[in-house]
Structure formats: C-alpha cells, structure tokens
C-alpha cells in the first residue's frame, strides 16, 4: 500500500517490516522502516479502510506502540528483531 502521511509518501512494498500486531478484535497493525530510516504504521482494520500513520519520533514511537499493544491486547506484537536492529 502507498499512502501520504504528514506530507511524506510511504510504501509498504518498498519498506522493511519490523513489527506486526494482529488483533482478533481490531485487525492488523504493521510497523515498517523506510530506506531513509523513517517509521510508519500500516493499519489494516476489520471494519475501516486501510491507513498509514507516520511515526515522527522514530524508534521511541515504535517502542511505545509495542509496549501499548502488549499491555492492552491479549495477542502479543511480533518484533522482527533482525530487521529492527539494522536501523
């Protein structure tokens, strides 16, 4: 998926997946890193259109989302450690 967020174009096909969270109740959220080191979330919701959100604070935002998902949802986020540590 390609989408615009905060004036930037993000493309899931040309970015690296670093975190994935699947919720039976809400759908799937995937955090990607671009080649330039920007992070964004691709939301694939069960009853809404897909959307993309720019994570302006980079890795600190990624950490916050992982912590929130793991404390709020029964399902745990899956961190792709090898891809995550490269950036």
FIDOGU-250670 format. One line per field, with one value per residue (C-alpha): residue number from 1; residue in one letter; x, y, z. Coordinates in steps of 0.1 Angstrom, whole numbers, plus 5000, padded with zeros to 4 digits. Example, Ala and Ser with C-alpha at 12.3 -4.5 7.8 and 13.67 -1.06 7.14 Angstrom:
2
resi: [1_2]
resn: [a_s]
c1: [5123_5137]
c2: [4955_4989]
c3: [5078_5071]
% end
This chain:
87
resi: [1_2_3_4_5_6_7_8_9_10_11_12_13_14_15_16_17_18_19_20_21_22_23_24_25_26_27_28_29_30_31_32_33_34_35_36_37_38_39_40_41_42_43_44_45_46_47_48_49_50_51_52_53_54_55_56_57_58_59_60_61_62_63_64_65_66_67_68_69_70_71_72_73_74_75_76_77_78_79_80_81_82_83_84_85_86_87]
resn: [x_x_x_x_x_x_x_x_x_x_x_x_x_x_x_x_x_x_x_x_x_x_x_x_x_x_x_x_x_x_x_x_x_x_x_x_x_x_x_x_x_x_x_x_x_x_x_x_x_x_x_x_x_x_x_x_x_x_x_x_x_x_x_x_x_x_x_x_x_x_x_x_x_x_x_x_x_x_x_x_x_x_x_x_x_x_x]
c1: [5000_5012_4998_5006_5011_5025_5035_5055_5048_5051_5051_5048_5062_5095_5099_5111_5085_5099_5068_5035_5005_4974_4942_4911_4891_4907_4927_4964_4989_5024_5053_5077_5111_5119_5153_5157_5151_5115_5090_5053_5023_5001_4967_4946_4913_4885_4857_4876_4898_4935_4955_4991_5005_5039_5059_5076_5096_5110_5122_5108_5073_5079_5088_5057_5034_5049_5045_5009_4999_5015_4998_4964_4958_4958_4978_5015_5033_5058_5091_5113_5145_5170_5153_5146_5182_5197_5183]
c2: [5000_5035_5065_5100_5109_5143_5152_5121_5091_5057_5024_4991_4972_4992_4993_4968_4952_4955_4948_4932_4930_4910_4915_4894_4924_4953_4938_4941_4968_4966_4990_4995_5013_5031_5031_5067_5054_5067_5046_5043_5021_5004_4998_4970_4973_4949_4975_5005_5015_5008_5037_5048_5069_5085_5079_5112_5102_5071_5042_5057_5057_5021_5011_5029_5011_4977_4983_4996_4966_4941_4955_4962_4932_4895_4890_4900_4921_4901_4920_4911_4916_4912_4939_4961_4962_4971_5007]
c3: [5000_4992_5011_5022_5058_5071_5036_5031_5008_5024_5006_5023_4993_4994_5032_5058_5082_5117_5140_5134_5157_5149_5170_5165_5176_5156_5128_5119_5126_5109_5116_5087_5083_5051_5034_5048_5084_5088_5106_5099_5108_5083_5099_5083_5102_5101_5095_5082_5053_5055_5066_5072_5101_5102_5134_5138_5169_5151_5173_5205_5190_5179_5214_5228_5204_5212_5249_5245_5223_5246_5277_5262_5239_5246_5214_5216_5190_5169_5166_5136_5156_5128_5107_5137_5148_5115_5115]
% end
